[in-house]
Amino acid sequence: MSEKEKNQEAQQEEEVVTEETSSQQEETAEKTAKESKKEEKETSKKEKKEKKDKKASELKELQEKLDAQKDSYMRLAAEYDNYRKRTANEKLSIYNDATAKAVEELLPVADSMQMALQSLKNAPEDVKKGIELVSQQLEKSFEKLRIESFGEIGDDFDPELHNAVSKIESEELSENQIAQVFQKGYKIGDKVIRHAMVQVANCD
């Protein structure tokens, strides 16, 4: 084999080696690129997950703060409502006490009007009308002040409202019913200004 042929053969072998090397390099580069893309994809997924977890954590923290603020607001609203009701009750109690104190001084007048009305049978018509008119005006004044009278014959006896000064046996009335009213009782709301003085039927 001539020198020239040897050189050509060597050159061909070198080209083959070069092609193989190039092919290997391409495969390696492709493999590296795939691995790189895979890593990037995994990194991207990890970053997305971290961002999602961070966002969820922030949202949870904000929700907890909102719940705390809501709870604080509800507590404050409840405290204010209780304060408002307590203040309203205190004002009503003060009003009732003051009204009861003033009306207590007028009760002898109301008693006198009741006795006058009971003795009008033989009175002149103009006198009768005059007393009835004054009595009606007094009743309307009591209504405006939310004053209620109580104590009627036939009512059930209630020790919270009535003061029993005597008792009687009666076939017409049931047990512990009021048989006679000596003095009417008065109250404002739940506050008793004066207990009714009564006679109770068929009580022990």
C-alpha positions in Angstrom: 0.0 0.0 0.0 1.3 3.3 -1.0 1.9 6.2 1.3 -1.0 8.1 -0.3 -3.4 5.3 0.3 -2.3 5.0 3.8 -2.9 8.7 4.4 -6.4 8.4 2.8 -7.3 5.4 5.0 -6.1 7.2 8.1 -8.0 10.3 7.1 -11.2 8.2 6.6 -10.7 6.5 10.0 -10.2 9.9 11.6 -13.4 11.2 9.9 -15.3 8.1 11.2 -13.9 8.7 14.7 -14.8 12.4 14.4 -18.3 11.6 13.3 -18.7 9.1 16.2 -17.4 11.6 18.6 -19.7 14.3 17.2 -22.6 11.9 17.4 -21.8 11.1 21.0 -21.4 14.8 21.8 -24.8 15.5 20.3 -26.4 12.6 22.3 -24.7 13.9 25.4 -25.8 17.5 24.6 -29.4 16.3 23.9 -29.4 14.2 27.1 -28.1 17.2 29.1 -30.7 19.4 27.5 -33.4 17.0 28.4 -32.2 16.7 32.0 -31.9 20.4 32.2 -35.5 20.9 31.0 -36.6 18.2 33.4 -34.8 20.0 36.2 -36.3 23.3 35.1 -39.7 21.8 35.0 -39.3 20.3 38.5 -37.9 23.6 39.8 -40.9 25.4 38.2 -43.3 22.9 39.8 -41.5 23.3 43.2 -41.6 27.1 42.9 -45.3 27.1 41.9 -46.0 24.8 44.9 -44.0 27.1 47.2 -45.9 30.1 45.9 -49.2 28.3 46.3 -48.4 27.2 49.8 -47.2 30.7 50.7 -50.4 32.2 49.2 -52.5 29.7 51.2 -50.6 30.5 54.3 -51.0 34.3 53.8 -54.7 33.7 53.1 -55.1 31.6 56.2 -53.3 34.3 58.3 -55.6 37.0 56.8 -58.7 34.9 57.6 -57.5 34.4 61.2 -57.0 38.1 61.5 -60.5 38.8 60.0 -62.1 36.2 62.3 -60.3 37.9 65.3 -61.5 41.3 64.2 -65.0 39.9 63.7 -65.0 38.3 67.1 -63.8 41.6 68.7 -66.5 43.5 66.8 -69.2 41.1 67.9 -68.1 41.3 71.5 -68.0 45.1 71.4 -71.5 45.1 69.8 -72.8 42.8 72.5 -71.3 44.9 75.2 -72.8 48.0 73.8 -76.2 46.4 73.4 -76.0 45.2 77.0 -74.9 48.7 78.1 -77.8 50.3 76.1 -80.4 47.9 77.6 -79.0 48.4 81.1 -79.0 52.2 80.7 -82.6 52.1 79.3 -83.7 49.9 82.2 -82.0 52.3 84.7 -83.6 55.3 83.1 -87.0 53.5 83.2 -86.5 52.5 86.8 -85.5 56.1 87.7 -88.6 57.4 85.9 -90.9 54.8 87.5 -89.5 55.6 91.0 -89.9 59.4 90.5 -93.4 59.0 89.0 -94.4 56.6 91.8 -93.2 59.1 94.4 -95.2 61.9 92.9 -98.4 59.8 92.3 -98.3 58.5 95.9 -99.1 62.1 97.0 -102.1 62.1 94.7 -103.6 58.8 95.8 -105.6 60.4 98.7 -107.3 62.6 96.0 -108.1 59.5 93.9 -109.5 57.8 97.1 -111.7 60.9 97.8 -112.9 60.9 94.2 -113.9 57.2 94.5 -115.8 57.8 97.7 -117.5 60.9 96.2 -118.6 58.8 93.2 -120.1 56.2 95.5 -122.2 58.8 97.3 -123.6 60.5 94.2 -127.0 58.7 94.2 -129.0 61.5 95.7 -126.7 64.4 94.6 -127.9 67.0 92.1 -127.2 66.2 88.4 -124.8 69.1 87.9 -122.8 68.1 91.0 -122.8 64.5 89.8 -121.5 65.5 86.3 -118.8 67.7 87.8 -117.4 65.0 90.1 -117.5 62.5 87.3 -115.7 64.9 85.0 -112.9 65.5 87.5 -112.6 61.7 88.2 -112.3 61.1 84.4 -109.6 63.7 84.1 -107.7 62.2 87.0 -107.9 58.7 85.4 -106.6 60.1 82.0 -103.7 61.8 83.8 -102.8 58.4 85.5 -103.1 56.7 82.0 -100.6 59.2 80.5 -98.2 58.5 83.4 -98.7 54.7 82.8 -100.3 54.3 86.2 -102.7 51.3 86.5 -105.2 50.7 89.2 -106.0 47.2 90.4 -108.2 45.4 92.9 -111.7 44.4 91.8 -114.3 42.2 93.4 -114.0 38.7 92.0 -110.2 39.0 91.3 -108.0 36.2 92.6 -106.1 37.2 95.7 -102.4 37.9 95.0 -100.2 38.7 98.0 -97.8 40.5 95.7 -100.6 43.0 94.9 -103.2 42.8 97.6 -103.2 43.4 101.3 -105.8 41.2 103.0 -107.3 42.9 106.0 -110.2 40.5 106.6 -111.8 37.3 105.3 -115.3 36.1 104.8 -117.1 32.8 103.9 -119.1 33.2 100.7 -121.1 30.7 98.5 -121.0 33.2 95.6 -117.2 33.4 95.4 -114.5 30.8 94.9 -111.6 30.2 97.2 -109.2 33.1 97.7 -111.3 35.5 95.6 -111.7 39.2 96.5 -115.0 39.8 98.2 -114.7 43.5 98.9 -112.2 46.3 98.0 -111.6 48.9 100.8 -108.9 50.7 98.9 -107.7 50.4 95.3 -104.1 49.5 94.5 -101.9 51.3 92.0 -98.7 50.3 90.1 -96.5 51.6 87.4 -95.0 48.8 85.3 -94.0 46.0 87.7 -93.5 48.5 90.6 -96.4 48.6 93.1 -97.1 52.1 94.4 -99.7 50.9 96.8 -101.2 47.5 97.6 -104.9 47.1 97.3 -106.7 46.7 100.7 -109.2 43.9 100.3 -111.4 41.3 102.0 -110.8 37.7 100.8 -113.4 35.0 100.5 -113.1 31.4 101.6 -109.4 31.5 102.6 -107.7 29.5 105.3 
